[in-house]
Amino acid sequence: MRKICDRTVAMLLAIVLLISMMPEALAASYSGTINEDKVFFRMKPNTSSDYHTLLKKGTKVTVTGTSGNFYAVSYGGNKGYVMKKFVTLSKAALKALNGTTDASGSSSKYASAKSISALGTPPDYTQKGSSGDSVEKLQQALKIKGYFNSVVDGKYGDLTVNAVKAYQKAMGLSQTGRADYATIMKLFGKVLYTTVANDPQMKGITKISQIAVPATSEKGNSGKNVLALQQALKIKGFYKPPIDSKYGDQTVAAVRAFQKSRGLTQDGKAGNDTIKALFGKNASNYTYVTERLDWFSKGVNVFTGQCVYTVKDVNTGKTFRARRRFGSNHLDSEPLTASDTAVLKSLYGGEWSWNRRAILVLYNGHVYAASMNGMPHGTSSITNNNFDGHFCIHFYKSRTHETNRVDEAHQNCVSRAMSATW
């Protein structure tokens, strides 16, 4: 029995020894083919390592693993490393070793892209030391163009720098090795954003004082006024895309962001208040769009609290300020000061009157068509304005207090005011 046990132990030891002597026989390995002449079969996985020999195109090697941009390779009884791009493997081997079927061994989501347009939006500006999605996209674009022959790994190292420089040289660009504005524009045909320094439409402008104050503009406009607006917004840091002189959604968003920063109405329009806040001056040709305000669906929520607004008489063009007193069926108002009361009274020939007059009401960047009477009545809250009571301002579909009905005379004046402009 002891002899049998000794023989069993000896056999197990022999098997263990045999396995230890031939690990590659049990490890997963794949047949690869060298696809270029004079390929270095290096001792370590880096380009500065010593090498066993130079391999010829068509040489068969055994691939057992990966190390960065290199495959672990066995050939001629030696173990070493060959750069992935010089080894052709089957799709199954690529999948097993790299998690991808891309011939470069890259696991990048862009590895299968065969054209620049297939890469989607252009990448961000990057340089040596950068990493991530934008670098992957840049590397694949350079690979498509034939300037990058390594693995797309999202790491901006010397290989990427050299590829960028080669591309820049071929395109007649400054050979910085950085993926800057000129390089991304040439490679992708567009960029995500520009700066004051690199946007060609800035033309050396660095201060808003260098820009002629534009007329007002809004979504759908284009031309020199929008150009000046975008230039100023870029200087202020609110407009990121390339300047195109077109008032689209990105310009609307930039204007709204600027308006928010200044406490203005965030309507996305470059109106007089916005131009004044941005340039320090009034716009040259601002005309408000006259709006019809449905009182009960919206108006009661537009005028709230003790808000102050400006009234313009349609017939004479005279203006005065007023403050909200109440606002249920219509807008009960008070002249803000004695001077405002004097203007209101002058509209009625120096006498108070219940007669209706077509007016425009300017409030919070909007102009609304309206109608008013000129008779002080009821209570008041301002004691030094020479107006004993309040007066009525009516809008579309508003009603009187006494009858709770829409007043035809007021509505006729509202209709006339719709044809007027501020």
C-alpha positions in Angstrom: 0.0 0.0 0.0 2.9 2.4 0.8 4.5 1.7 -2.6 1.2 2.6 -4.3 1.0 5.9 -2.3 4.6 6.8 -3.1 3.9 6.1 -6.8 0.8 8.3 -6.7 2.7 11.2 -5.0 5.5 10.9 -7.5 3.1 11.0 -10.4 1.3 14.1 -9.1 4.6 15.9 -8.6 5.6 15.0 -12.1 2.3 16.5 -13.4 2.8 19.7 -11.4 6.4 20.0 -12.6 5.3 19.5 -16.2 2.6 22.1 -15.9 5.0 24.6 -14.4 7.4 24.1 -17.3 4.8 24.7 -20.0 2.3 27.5 -18.9 1.7 28.6 -22.4 0.3 25.2 -23.3 -2.6 25.8 -20.9 -2.9 29.6 -21.4 -5.2 31.1 -24.1 -3.2 32.0 -27.2 -4.0 33.2 -30.6 -2.2 33.1 -34.0 -1.3 36.5 -35.4 0.4 37.7 -38.6 2.9 40.5 -38.8 1.5 43.0 -41.3 4.6 45.2 -41.9 8.3 44.7 -42.7 11.1 45.2 -40.1 8.8 45.2 -37.0 10.5 45.3 -33.6 10.0 42.2 -31.5 10.8 44.0 -28.2 11.7 42.6 -24.8 9.4 45.1 -22.9 6.2 46.8 -23.9 7.6 50.2 -24.8 9.1 51.8 -27.8 12.5 52.4 -26.1 13.0 48.8 -25.1 15.7 46.5 -26.5 14.5 43.9 -29.0 15.0 40.3 -29.9 14.9 40.7 -33.6 13.1 42.4 -36.5 10.1 40.5 -37.9 9.3 40.3 -41.5 5.8 40.9 -43.0 3.9 37.6 -43.0 5.7 36.2 -40.0 3.4 34.0 -37.8 3.5 34.8 -34.1 1.6 33.5 -31.0 -0.2 36.2 -29.1 -0.9 35.5 -25.4 -2.1 38.8 -24.0 -2.0 42.6 -24.1 -0.1 45.4 -22.5 -1.2 48.9 -23.4 -0.4 49.4 -27.1 1.4 46.1 -27.3 0.6 42.4 -27.6 2.5 39.9 -25.5 4.0 37.6 -28.2 5.9 34.3 -28.4 8.2 33.7 -31.4 11.2 31.5 -32.0 11.4 30.4 -28.4 11.5 33.9 -27.1 8.8 36.0 -25.3 8.4 39.7 -26.0 6.1 42.4 -27.3 5.0 43.7 -30.6 2.9 46.9 -31.1 -0.8 46.0 -31.8 -1.0 47.9 -35.0 1.6 45.6 -36.6 -0.2 42.3 -35.8 -3.3 41.1 -37.7 -5.6 38.9 -35.7 -9.0 37.2 -36.3 -12.1 38.9 -35.1 -12.6 36.3 -32.5 -9.0 36.9 -31.2 -9.5 40.7 -31.2 -12.7 40.3 -29.2 -11.1 38.0 -26.7 -8.0 40.1 -26.2 -9.3 43.6 -26.5 -13.1 43.4 -26.2 -13.5 44.7 -29.7 -13.3 43.5 -33.3 -11.5 46.6 -34.5 -8.3 45.6 -36.2 -6.3 48.2 -34.3 -7.2 46.6 -31.0 -8.9 49.8 -29.8 -12.0 49.6 -27.6 -13.0 53.2 -28.5 -16.6 53.7 -29.5 -15.3 55.6 -32.5 -13.0 52.8 -33.7 -15.5 51.6 -36.4 -16.0 55.1 -37.9 -14.8 55.3 -41.5 -15.5 59.0 -42.2 -15.1 62.3 -40.3 -18.9 62.8 -40.5 -19.5 59.5 -38.8 -17.7 60.9 -35.7 -20.5 63.4 -35.1 -19.9 66.7 -33.5 -16.3 68.1 -33.4 -14.1 67.5 -30.4 -13.1 70.1 -27.8 -9.7 71.7 -28.0 -7.0 69.4 -26.5 -3.3 69.1 -26.2 -0.6 66.8 -24.8 -1.7 65.5 -21.4 -5.4 65.7 -22.2 -7.5 62.6 -22.2 -11.1 61.4 -22.8 -13.7 61.4 -25.4 -12.4 64.4 -27.4 -9.0 62.9 -27.7 -10.5 59.6 -28.9 -12.5 61.4 -31.5 -9.3 63.4 -32.6 -7.2 60.2 -32.8 -9.8 58.4 -34.9 -10.2 61.4 -37.3 -6.4 61.4 -37.7 -6.4 57.7 -38.3 -9.1 58.1 -41.0 -6.9 60.7 -42.6 -3.9 58.5 -42.4 -1.8 60.4 -39.9 -2.4 58.3 -36.7 -1.3 54.7 -36.8 -1.5 53.7 -33.2 -4.4 52.5 -30.9 -7.2 55.0 -30.3 -7.0 55.1 -26.5 -8.1 58.7 -25.6 -4.6 59.6 -24.2 -2.9 62.6 -25.8 0.8 61.5 -25.7 3.8 61.8 -28.0 2.2 59.6 -30.7 -0.8 61.9 -30.9 1.4 65.0 -30.8 3.4 63.7 -33.7 0.3 62.8 -35.7 -1.2 66.3 -35.1 2.0 67.9 -36.2 2.2 65.8 -39.4 -1.4 66.8 -40.2 -0.7 70.4 -39.5 2.3 70.4 -41.7 0.4 68.8 -44.6 -2.4 71.4 -44.3 0.0 74.3 -44.0 -0.9 75.1 -40.4 1.3 76.1 -37.6 2.9 72.9 -36.3 2.0 73.2 -32.6 1.0 69.6 -31.9 -2.1 71.0 -30.2 -5.6 70.3 -31.4 -6.4 74.1 -31.6 -9.0 76.1 -33.5 -7.3 76.0 -36.9 -6.6 72.2 -36.6 -10.1 71.2 -35.5 -11.7 73.5 -38.1 -9.6 72.0 -40.9 -10.1 68.4 -39.8 -13.8 68.6 -38.9 -15.0 71.6 -40.9 -16.4 73.2 -37.7 -15.8 73.7 -34.0 -18.0 73.5 -30.9 -17.1 76.9 -29.6 -14.7 79.8 -30.1 -13.1 82.4 -27.9 -12.5 86.1 -28.2 -8.9 85.3 -29.3 -9.6 82.7 -32.0 -12.9 83.5 -33.5 -12.2 85.0 -36.9 -15.3 87.2 -36.7 -13.9 89.1 -33.7 -11.3 90.6 -36.0 -9.0 91.7 -33.2 -11.9 93.2 -31.1 -11.3 92.7 -27.4 -13.5 95.4 -25.8 -17.2 96.2 -26.3 -16.2 99.9 -26.8 -14.7 98.8 -30.1 -18.1 97.7 -31.4 -20.6 100.1 -32.9 -23.8 100.0 -30.9 -26.3 97.9 -33.0 -30.0 98.3 -33.6 -32.3 95.9 -31.7 -32.8 92.4 -33.0 -34.5 89.2 -32.2 -34.8 85.5 -33.3 -34.8 85.1 -37.0 -32.8 88.3 -37.7 -29.4 88.2 -39.3 -26.7 90.6 -40.4 -24.5 93.3 -38.9 -26.7 94.0 -35.9 -26.7 90.4 -34.9 -22.9 90.2 -35.5 -22.3 93.1 -33.1 -24.6 91.5 -30.5 -22.8 88.2 -30.7 -19.4 89.9 -30.5 -20.4 91.7 -27.3 -21.9 88.6 -25.8 -18.7 86.7 -26.5 -16.6 89.3 -24.8 -18.9 89.1 -21.8 -18.6 85.3 -21.9 -22.3 84.5 -22.7 -21.9 83.4 -26.3 -19.8 80.3 -26.8 -20.5 79.1 -30.4 -18.7 80.5 -33.5 -20.1 83.9 -34.5 -22.3 83.5 -37.5 -24.4 86.7 -37.6 -27.6 84.6 -37.3 -30.1 85.1 -34.5 -30.9 81.4 -33.7 -31.6 79.4 -30.6 -28.0 79.7 -29.3 -28.1 83.5 -29.5 -31.5 83.5 -27.8 -30.0 81.4 -25.0 -27.0 83.7 -24.7 -29.2 86.8 -24.5 -31.4 85.2 -21.9 -28.4 84.3 -19.8 -27.2 87.9 -20.0 -30.6 89.3 -19.2 -30.8 87.0 -16.1 -27.4 88.3 -14.9 -28.7 91.9 -15.1 -32.1 91.3 -13.7 -33.9 92.0 -17.0 -36.9 90.2 -18.5 -35.6 87.0 -19.9 -37.4 87.1 -23.3 -34.3 86.3 -25.4 -34.8 89.5 -27.5 -32.1 92.1 -27.9 -34.4 95.0 -27.1 -33.5 98.5 -25.9 -33.0 97.6 -22.2 -30.7 94.7 -23.2 -28.7 96.7 -25.7 -28.3 99.5 -23.1 -27.1 97.0 -20.4 -24.7 95.4 -22.8 -23.3 98.5 -24.6 -24.1 101.2 -22.1 -26.1 103.1 -24.7 -29.6 103.0 -26.2 -30.2 101.2 -29.4 -30.7 103.4 -32.5 -34.1 102.1 -33.8 -35.9 100.3 -31.1 -39.6 99.8 -31.7 -41.6 97.6 -29.3 -44.1 95.1 -30.7 -47.6 96.1 -29.6 -49.3 93.1 -27.9 -52.9 92.4 -27.2 -53.2 91.3 -23.6 -56.2 89.1 -22.7 -56.9 90.5 -19.3 -58.5 87.5 -17.6 -56.3 84.8 -19.1 -53.0 86.6 -18.5 -53.3 90.3 -17.7 -54.2 89.9 -14.0 -51.0 88.0 -13.5 -48.8 90.5 -15.5 -49.6 93.6 -13.4 -49.3 92.7 -9.7 -48.5 94.5 -6.4 -47.6 98.1 -6.7 -45.9 97.8 -10.1 -45.0 101.0 -12.0 -45.5 101.3 -15.8 -45.5 104.0 -18.5 -48.6 105.1 -20.4 -48.4 106.6 -23.9 -51.4 108.4 -25.4 -51.9 107.2 -29.0 -53.2 110.5 -30.3 -50.6 112.9 -28.9 -47.6 110.7 -28.1 -47.4 112.2 -24.6 -46.3 109.8 -21.8 -46.6 109.6 -18.0 -46.0 107.1 -15.3 -48.6 105.3 -13.2 -48.7 102.8 -10.4 -51.1 99.9 -9.8 -53.8 100.5 -7.1 -56.0 97.4 -7.7 -56.4 94.9 -10.6 -59.4 92.6 -10.6 -61.8 93.5 -13.5 -59.3 95.9 -15.0 -56.2 97.9 -14.0 -57.0 100.6 -11.4 -54.1 103.1 -11.6 -52.7 106.3 -10.0 -50.4 108.8 -11.6 -47.0 108.3 -9.9 -46.2 112.0 -9.3 -47.7 115.5 -9.6 -45.9 115.9 -12.9 -47.5 112.7 -14.2 -50.9 113.9 -13.1 -50.3 117.2 -15.0 -49.6 115.2 -18.2 -52.7 113.1 -17.8 -54.9 116.1 -17.2 -53.5 117.9 -20.3 -54.7 115.0 -22.4 -58.3 116.0 -21.5 -57.8 119.7 -22.1 -57.2 120.5 -18.5 -60.5 119.0 -17.3 -61.1 115.5 -15.8 -63.3 113.3 -18.0 -64.8 109.8 -18.3 -64.0 109.8 -22.0 -62.0 106.8 -23.3 -58.6 107.3 -24.9 -56.5 104.8 -26.8 -53.2 104.2 -25.0 -50.1 102.0 -25.0 -48.8 100.6 -21.7 -45.1 99.9 -21.4 -44.2 97.5 -18.6 -41.3 95.0 -18.1 -40.1 95.3 -21.7 -43.6 94.8 -23.2 -46.0 97.2 -24.8 -49.8 96.4 -24.5 -52.7 98.0 -26.3 -55.1 99.6 -23.8 -57.7 102.2 -23.1 -58.2 104.6 -20.2 -60.6 107.2 -18.8 -59.4 110.5 -17.1 -61.6 110.7 -14.0 -60.3 110.5 -10.5 -62.6 108.3 -8.4 -62.5 105.9 -5.5 -59.6 105.5 -3.1 -55.9 106.4 -3.5 -52.6 105.4 -1.9 -50.3 108.2 -3.2 -50.9 111.4 -1.3 -48.7 113.9 -3.1 -49.6 113.4 -6.8 -52.4 115.9 -7.0 -54.8 113.2 -8.0 -57.7 112.4 -5.6 -58.4 108.7 -6.3 -57.5 106.5 -9.2 -58.4 106.1 -12.9 -59.2 103.0 -15.0 -57.0 101.2 -17.6 -58.8 98.5 -19.7 -57.2 95.8 -21.8 -58.7 93.2 -24.2 -61.9 91.6 -22.6 -61.5 93.5 -19.3 -64.7 94.6 -17.6 -66.1 97.5 -15.6 -66.6 97.2 -11.9 -70.2 98.5 -11.8 -71.7 96.3 -14.6 -69.2 93.5 -14.7 -69.4 93.7 -18.5 -67.0 94.4 -21.3 -67.2 98.1 -22.2 -67.5 98.6 -26.0 -66.0 102.0 -26.0 -62.9 100.8 -24.1 -62.6 97.8 -26.5 -62.8 100.1 -29.5 -59.9 102.1 -28.1 -57.9 98.9 -27.4 -58.4 97.9 -31.1 -57.1 101.3 -32.2 -54.1 101.0 -30.0 -53.2 97.7 -31.6 -52.4 99.7 -34.7 -50.0 102.0 -32.9 -46.4 101.6 -31.9 -44.3 102.9 -29.1 
